[in-house]
Amino acid sequence: MKTKMFVAFFAVTLLAGCGQKEIVREVLVTTPPTVAETTPAPNKFDQYLEALYSESAQARTWPEADLLELGTIVCEVFDNGGTIQEVIEIFADNSSGAYDDELYSAIIAGSVIFLCPEWAEYVQSQLN
């Protein structure tokens, strides 16, 4: 008798669950978008100064304003139809020693690479 009751109980329990629908709830978890921090690209003046500092130890002893002014002068000479020889003469007239040659070479190269790259081919053609 106990077995019949157990089977009957088991059957009723199974049948009781047959009519129910299983509800599945989907939960969409979102996280706020992460914004990658971007570092601004260095401007041409910063690149010019960094080039000078890496190419000439003497550049670190000069004020940035003076280095930027000299770089601008190089570009202005070319803008006004000048030659690399004229730039060299300007620097030679203002040179105070042997170390200046390294600094002035770095200024000319840095100017043409970063401040006025439109003159790079022109300067290269004069050096060949």
GROMACS elastic network, one bead per residue, 0.5 to 0.9 nm:
[ bonds ]
;  ai    aj funct       b0    kb
    1     4     6  0.51216   500
    1     5     6  0.62685   500
    1     6     6  0.85163   500
    2     5     6  0.51087   500
    2     6     6  0.60511   500
    2     7     6  0.85834   500
    3     7     6  0.60758   500
    3     8     6  0.84202   500
    4     7     6  0.51275   500
    4     8     6  0.59801   500
    4     9     6  0.84048   500
    5     9     6  0.59025   500
    5    10     6  0.83485   500
    6     9     6  0.50386   500
    6    10     6  0.59679   500
    6    11     6  0.84735   500
    7    11     6  0.59864   500
    7    12     6  0.85198   500
    8    11     6  0.50706   500
    8    12     6  0.61412   500
    8    13     6  0.85347   500
    9    12     6  0.51871   500
    9    13     6  0.61319   500
    9    14     6  0.86432   500
   10    13     6  0.50999   500
   10    14     6  0.62330   500
   10    15     6  0.86487   500
   11    14     6  0.51545   500
   11    15     6  0.61278   500
   11    16     6  0.84902   500
   12    15     6  0.50885   500
   12    16     6  0.59644   500
   12    17     6  0.87500   500
   13    16     6  0.51143   500
   13    17     6  0.66148   500
   14    17     6  0.54358   500
   14    18     6  0.65680   500
   15    18     6  0.51414   500
   15    19     6  0.74707   500
   16    19     6  0.66502   500
   16    20     6  0.78983   500
   17    20     6  0.56807   500
   17    21     6  0.86862   500
   18    21     6  0.80717   500
   30    33     6  0.87124   500
   31    34     6  0.84192   500
   35    38     6  0.87311   500
   38    41     6  0.87679   500
   39    42     6  0.85925   500
   40    43     6  0.84825   500
   42    45     6  0.80732   500
   42    46     6  0.60862   500
   42    47     6  0.64345   500
   43    46     6  0.54620   500
   43    47     6  0.63381   500
   43    48     6  0.86794   500
   44    47     6  0.50315   500
   44    48     6  0.60198   500
   44    49     6  0.86389   500
   44   114     6  0.54374   500
   44   115     6  0.60738   500
   45    49     6  0.62136   500
   45    50     6  0.85834   500
   45    68     6  0.73869   500
   45   114     6  0.72966   500
   45   115     6  0.69002   500
   46    49     6  0.51577   500
   46    50     6  0.61133   500
   46    51     6  0.85615   500
   47    50     6  0.51202   500
   47    51     6  0.61483   500
   47    52     6  0.86705   500
   47   110     6  0.83790   500
   47   114     6  0.66666   500
   47   115     6  0.89004   500
   48    51     6  0.51595   500
   48    52     6  0.63369   500
   48    53     6  0.87556   500
   48    68     6  0.82707   500
   48    71     6  0.83380   500
   48   107     6  0.82848   500
   48   110     6  0.53726   500
   48   111     6  0.66871   500
   48   113     6  0.78873   500
   48   114     6  0.55811   500
   48   115     6  0.69925   500
   49    52     6  0.50562   500
   49    53     6  0.61838   500
   49    54     6  0.86581   500
   49    59     6  0.84899   500
   49    64     6  0.75382   500
   49    67     6  0.75429   500
   49    68     6  0.76963   500
   49   107     6  0.89424   500
   49   110     6  0.79398   500
   50    53     6  0.50746   500
   50    54     6  0.62116   500
   50    55     6  0.85856   500
   51    54     6  0.52200   500
   51    55     6  0.60641   500
   51    56     6  0.84031   500
   51   106     6  0.75717   500
   51   107     6  0.86717   500
   51   109     6  0.88884   500
   51   110     6  0.62017   500
   51   114     6  0.89523   500
   52    55     6  0.51441   500
   52    56     6  0.56996   500
   52    57     6  0.81668   500
   52    58     6  0.88505   500
   52    59     6  0.60687   500
   52    60     6  0.82428   500
   52    67     6  0.85486   500
   52   103     6  0.74960   500
   52   106     6  0.56652   500
   52   107     6  0.64871   500
   52   109     6  0.88752   500
   52   110     6  0.66433   500
   53    56     6  0.55407   500
   53    57     6  0.62266   500
   53    58     6  0.79068   500
   53    59     6  0.55869   500
   53    60     6  0.59813   500
   53   106     6  0.88411   500
   54    57     6  0.71551   500
   54    59     6  0.86622   500
   55    58     6  0.89949   500
   55    59     6  0.82874   500
   55   102     6  0.78951   500
   55   103     6  0.77547   500
   55   105     6  0.89612   500
   55   106     6  0.60583   500
   56    59     6  0.54555   500
   56    60     6  0.77620   500
   56    99     6  0.88827   500
   56   102     6  0.61420   500
   56   103     6  0.53845   500
   56   104     6  0.88484   500
   56   105     6  0.88108   500
   56   106     6  0.65540   500
   57    60     6  0.59328   500
   57    61     6  0.77561   500
   57   102     6  0.87372   500
   57   103     6  0.79036   500
   58    61     6  0.54678   500
   58    62     6  0.71398   500
   58    99     6  0.72781   500
   58   100     6  0.77615   500
   58   102     6  0.81583   500
   58   103     6  0.63437   500
   59    62     6  0.53832   500
   59    63     6  0.82250   500
   59    64     6  0.86142   500
   59    67     6  0.75876   500
   59   103     6  0.63078   500
   59   106     6  0.87863   500
   59   107     6  0.89648   500
   60    63     6  0.76659   500
   60    64     6  0.84748   500
   62    65     6  0.83698   500
   62    66     6  0.67583   500
   62    67     6  0.68134   500
   63    66     6  0.54258   500
   63    67     6  0.65512   500
   63    68     6  0.88092   500
   64    67     6  0.50733   500
   64    68     6  0.60661   500
   64    69     6  0.84652   500
   65    68     6  0.51511   500
   65    69     6  0.60845   500
   65    70     6  0.86746   500
   66    70     6  0.61927   500
   66    71     6  0.86174   500
   67    70     6  0.51854   500
   67    71     6  0.62615   500
   67    72     6  0.86331   500
   67   107     6  0.76023   500
   68    71     6  0.50780   500
   68    72     6  0.61379   500
   68    73     6  0.86119   500
   68   107     6  0.89872   500
   68   111     6  0.89702   500
   69    72     6  0.50361   500
   69    73     6  0.61721   500
   69    74     6  0.87728   500
   70    74     6  0.64059   500
   70    75     6  0.88872   500
   70   104     6  0.88640   500
   70   107     6  0.71703   500
   70   108     6  0.86935   500
   70   111     6  0.86382   500
   71    74     6  0.52031   500
   71    75     6  0.66088   500
   71    76     6  0.87781   500
   71   107     6  0.59620   500
   71   108     6  0.69436   500
   71   110     6  0.75474   500
   71   111     6  0.50966   500
   71   112     6  0.84920   500
   71   115     6  0.72317   500
   72    75     6  0.51722   500
   72    76     6  0.61537   500
   72    77     6  0.86924   500
   72   111     6  0.73284   500
   72   115     6  0.74309   500
   72   116     6  0.85779   500
   73    77     6  0.61440   500
   73    78     6  0.87523   500
   73    87     6  0.84537   500
   74    77     6  0.53052   500
   74    78     6  0.66523   500
   74    79     6  0.87373   500
   74    84     6  0.86472   500
   74    87     6  0.63501   500
   74   107     6  0.81187   500
   74   108     6  0.65128   500
   74   111     6  0.66387   500
   74   112     6  0.79902   500
   74   116     6  0.87020   500
   75    78     6  0.52751   500
   75    79     6  0.60557   500
   75    80     6  0.86437   500
   75   108     6  0.88367   500
   75   111     6  0.67878   500
   75   112     6  0.72996   500
   75   115     6  0.72462   500
   75   116     6  0.58893   500
   75   119     6  0.80076   500
   76    80     6  0.60889   500
   76    81     6  0.86978   500
   76    82     6  0.83512   500
   77    80     6  0.52496   500
   77    81     6  0.65515   500
   77    83     6  0.72287   500
   77    84     6  0.85009   500
   77    86     6  0.77285   500
   77    87     6  0.69028   500
   78    81     6  0.51248   500
   78    83     6  0.63331   500
   78    84     6  0.78977   500
   78    87     6  0.85973   500
   78   116     6  0.89941   500
   78   119     6  0.71132   500
   78   122     6  0.88829   500
   78   123     6  0.88744   500
   79    82     6  0.71856   500
   79   119     6  0.85371   500
   82    85     6  0.81453   500
   82    86     6  0.62472   500
   82    87     6  0.76597   500
   83    86     6  0.52361   500
   83    87     6  0.66348   500
   83    88     6  0.88158   500
   83   122     6  0.87406   500
   83   123     6  0.76999   500
   83   126     6  0.78196   500
   84    87     6  0.50619   500
   84    88     6  0.62308   500
   84    89     6  0.86357   500
   84   108     6  0.86260   500
   84   122     6  0.89532   500
   84   123     6  0.63501   500
   84   126     6  0.69416   500
   84   127     6  0.80985   500
   85    88     6  0.50247   500
   85    89     6  0.61444   500
   85    90     6  0.86606   500
   85   126     6  0.86205   500
   86    89     6  0.50091   500
   86    90     6  0.62119   500
   86    91     6  0.86874   500
   87    90     6  0.51332   500
   87    91     6  0.63531   500
   87    92     6  0.85616   500
   87   108     6  0.80462   500
   88    91     6  0.51680   500
   88    92     6  0.59488   500
   88    93     6  0.85376   500
   88   104     6  0.80611   500
   88   105     6  0.86606   500
   88   108     6  0.86646   500
   89    93     6  0.60080   500
   89    94     6  0.85976   500
   90    93     6  0.53239   500
   90    94     6  0.65800   500
   90    95     6  0.87672   500
   91    94     6  0.51662   500
   91    95     6  0.59386   500
   91   100     6  0.84978   500
   91   101     6  0.84850   500
   91   104     6  0.67299   500
   92    96     6  0.84673   500
   92   100     6  0.86254   500
   92   101     6  0.82319   500
   92   104     6  0.88145   500
   93    96     6  0.86902   500
   95    98     6  0.81245   500
   95    99     6  0.88805   500
   95   100     6  0.60047   500
   95   101     6  0.78758   500
   95   104     6  0.88325   500
   96    99     6  0.82901   500
   96   100     6  0.68045   500
   97   100     6  0.56662   500
   97   101     6  0.78578   500
   98   101     6  0.59842   500
   98   102     6  0.79979   500
   99   102     6  0.57474   500
   99   103     6  0.68042   500
   99   104     6  0.88996   500
  100   103     6  0.50013   500
  100   104     6  0.58863   500
  100   105     6  0.83595   500
  101   104     6  0.51637   500
  101   105     6  0.59984   500
  101   106     6  0.85018   500
  102   105     6  0.51955   500
  102   106     6  0.62090   500
  102   107     6  0.86466   500
  103   106     6  0.51001   500
  103   107     6  0.61583   500
  103   108     6  0.87275   500
  104   108     6  0.61661   500
  104   109     6  0.85282   500
  105   108     6  0.52200   500
  105   109     6  0.61319   500
  105   110     6  0.83913   500
  106   109     6  0.51533   500
  106   110     6  0.57726   500
  106   111     6  0.82471   500
  107   110     6  0.51301   500
  107   111     6  0.58508   500
  107   112     6  0.85068   500
  108   111     6  0.51908   500
  108   112     6  0.62536   500
  108   113     6  0.85930   500
  109   112     6  0.53237   500
  109   113     6  0.60924   500
  109   114     6  0.84937   500
  109   120     6  0.87817   500
  110   113     6  0.50965   500
  110   114     6  0.57700   500
  110   115     6  0.72716   500
  110   116     6  0.89984   500
  111   114     6  0.54420   500
  111   116     6  0.60321   500
  111   117     6  0.76161   500
  112   115     6  0.59705   500
  112   116     6  0.50092   500
  112   118     6  0.75800   500
  112   119     6  0.61148   500
  112   120     6  0.54512   500
  112   123     6  0.78908   500
  113   116     6  0.65737   500
  113   118     6  0.86228   500
  113   119     6  0.84960   500
  113   120     6  0.66560   500
  114   117     6  0.59180   500
  115   118     6  0.88519   500
  116   119     6  0.60432   500
  116   120     6  0.76447   500
  117   120     6  0.52097   500
  117   121     6  0.83586   500
  118   121     6  0.74283   500
  118   122     6  0.81926   500
  119   122     6  0.51469   500
  119   123     6  0.61389   500
  119   124     6  0.85397   500
  120   123     6  0.52713   500
  120   124     6  0.60677   500
  120   125     6  0.85782   500
  121   125     6  0.60309   500
  121   126     6  0.86469   500
  122   125     6  0.52201   500
  122   126     6  0.64948   500
  122   127     6  0.89188   500
  123   126     6  0.51516   500
  123   127     6  0.63864   500
  123   128     6  0.89466   500
  124   127     6  0.51266   500
  124   128     6  0.64306   500
  125   128     6  0.54221   500
